[in-house]
């Protein structure tokens, strides 16, 4: 089953547009990875500084390759994390994919 990563990012005050731009870049780059099944970026309707990322990878090894990629280093580690007030991540295993009811597509595909 798929390896799922859910992350919540809270942008520092005044950084929400820059963070959204970086999330758009990382989504596009990550979606091109062979082991990335989907990479969805959401924004809180109650707090525009809060973003939720839903990522699916074919395996934990594919996620590790993603985490070690140049685009994660450049976009996330060298830039985005310095614009955040808070960053959390949790890992899940997808158990019942039929229950999702939607085809996996990234915001770019």
N, C-alpha and C positions, 0 to 999 in steps of 0.2 A: 504494500500500500504506500501511498504518497507520504513524504516527509513534509510536514506543514509548519511554517513559521508565522506567528502572528506578532506584530510589533506595534507599539504605540509610541509616537513621537509627539512631544509638545514643543513647538517652536518658542524661542525666546521672543519677548515682546518686540514687535517691529520686524521680525525675521520670517513671518509666515509666507510671504510671497517668494522669498529666496528659497525657503525650504520646499515649497511646492515645485519650484523650478528644478531643484536638485532631485526631488522624488520623481519627476517626469523623466529626467535623464537616467536615473538608476533603473526605473521601470523598463525603459526602452532597452538599455544595455543588458539587463538581467533576462528579459524576455527572449533575447537572442541566444542565450546559453542553451546548449543541447539538453541539459538536465532540468531546466526550469520549465515547469508545466504551466504556471501562471504567476503573475505578480500584479496584484490589484492594490491600488492606492485609494483610500477613502479619506474624507475630511468630515470632522464632526459638524453637525448642523447646529449644535449648541455652543461650540467654541471653535472658531476658525483657526485657532493656533494648534489644534489637536488633530493629528493624522493617524489613521490605522492602516497598517500594511498587512495584506494577506498574501502569503507566498506558498507555492507548492513546488516541490522538487521530486524527481523520480526516486531519489534515495538520499540518505544522509550524506553519502560521499558527494553527490551532486551539490548539496547545500554547502559542504565544506569547500568544494571547488569554487562555488560562487563567492563565499566569504573570503577566499584567498585571491580573488580576481583583481586585476589592475583597476577596473572601474569601481569596485567597492572601496578600494584604498583611496582612489583619487576623489570620488564624489562623496562618499559617506565619511570615511575616516579622516581625510585631510580637509574636508570642508563642512559637510552637513552637521556633524556632531558638535562643532563649535558654535552652531546657530541654534542649538536645542537647550531647552530648560530641563527636559526629562526625556529618557529613552528607556523603554522596557521591551523585553522579548520573551515569548513563550513558545515551546515546541510541542506539536501534537502529531498524532498518527491518524490519517484519514481512515475511518472504519467503514463508512457506508456512503460511497460516492453517489449512488443513485438518489439519495435523499436530498442532495443539493439542488436537483431540478434544473440546473443550468449548465450549459457547455462552458468549459473553462476558456476564457479569452483574456488576454491582457488589455490594458487600455490602449495598446498600440496594435492590436490584431484582432 
